[in-house]
Amino acid sequence: MAGAITFYTNPMSRGQIARWALEESGAAYDEVILDYASTMKGAEYLAVNPMGKVPAIVHQGHVVTECAAICAYLAEAFPAAGLAPTAEERADYYRWLFFAAGPVEQAVTNKSMNFAPTDQQQRMAGYGNYDLAVDVLEKAVTAHPFIAGSRFTMADVYVGSQVLWGVQFGSLPKREGFVAYAERLEAREAYKRAKTRDNALIAEMQPAS
Ligand SMILES: N[C@@H](CCC(=O)N[C@@H](CS)C(=O)NCC(=O)O)C(=O)O
């Protein structure tokens, strides 16, 4: 079935977050696999995302980039999935979605690039310092079973991806709270479907031995 959404990705990228969100949303989508060195920087794709980065989705003529925005957009555009926040969940949903996309992302990236802000620079850096951002993230993911309360919402796709990725690749410490949250998320059928598809694509890309 032709998808309502065109999904631009590479399986070895943050596109895995967007695929999980797409699977959770129940939306039909067509995938376009881009190569880092060629098609991702070609004129055709730059017309979609001038950043030349993945993922991106196009839905009804509208482009959405930025994984966190893709998650929030899909939750609203496909309400039947029930993953947008209720009024009670809204504050935590947006607070932690933006916290993960801003401070956490910056803290983890800077650490992996061996950059640590000085005490003075920490006042300007939105995340303060790595340990502070990690401690606050841990409190957030252990306050309730899911980031916005007792049930899974689309914010868990984004916050959870940061945690799953961080724990797997060592950019976040393997604290009990992170590991338990990650395990709850890995049990999602949509997560498993998305992983299976990306892993199959990755396997296809490996040169035959
Ligand atoms: N802030 C963006 C980051 C996107 C991003 O950096 N994607 C990487 C892959 S994980 C990329 O496309 N890199 C290719 C390049 O910059 O040439 C998001 O959250 O979607």
The ligand as an SDF file (V2000), in Angstrom:
LIG
                    3D

 20 19  0  0  0  0  0  0  0  0999 V2000
   18.9830   17.0740   15.1370 N   0  0  0  0  0  0  0  0  0  0  0  0
   18.7830   16.0870   14.1140 C   0  0  0  0  0  0  0  0  0  0  0  0
   20.0840   15.3600   13.9170 C   0  0  0  0  0  0  0  0  0  0  0  0
   20.1130   14.6150   12.6030 C   0  0  0  0  0  0  0  0  0  0  0  0
   21.5030   14.0470   12.3280 C   0  0  0  0  0  0  0  0  0  0  0  0
   22.5300   14.5850   12.7520 O   0  0  0  0  0  0  0  0  0  0  0  0
   21.5310   12.9450   11.5750 N   0  0  0  0  0  0  0  0  0  0  0  0
   22.7950   12.3390   11.2070 C   0  0  0  0  0  0  0  0  0  0  0  0
   22.6720   10.8320   11.3090 C   0  0  0  0  0  0  0  0  0  0  0  0
   22.3580   10.2720   12.9530 S   0  0  0  0  0  0  0  0  0  0  0  0
   23.0950   12.6680    9.7380 C   0  0  0  0  0  0  0  0  0  0  0  0
   22.2120   12.6630    8.9330 O   0  0  0  0  0  0  0  0  0  0  0  0
   24.3630   12.8950    9.4230 N   0  0  0  0  0  0  0  0  0  0  0  0
   24.7990   13.0730    8.0660 C   0  0  0  0  0  0  0  0  0  0  0  0
   25.6360   14.2760    7.8600 C   0  0  0  0  0  0  0  0  0  0  0  0
   25.5920   15.2080    8.6650 O   0  0  0  0  0  0  0  0  0  0  0  0
   26.3210   14.3130    6.8440 O   0  0  0  0  0  0  0  0  0  0  0  0
   17.6420   15.1430   14.5130 C   0  0  0  0  0  0  0  0  0  0  0  0
   17.3730   14.9990   15.7140 O   0  0  0  0  0  0  0  0  0  0  0  0
   16.9770   14.5620   13.6490 O   0  0  0  0  0  0  0  0  0  0  0  0
  1  2  1  0
  2  3  1  0
  2 18  1  0
  3  4  1  0
  4  5  1  0
  5  6  2  0
  5  7  1  0
  7  8  1  0
  8  9  1  0
  8 11  1  0
  9 10  1  0
 11 12  2  0
 11 13  1  0
 13 14  1  0
 14 15  1  0
 15 16  2  0
 15 17  1  0
 18 19  2  0
 18 20  1  0
M  END
$$$$
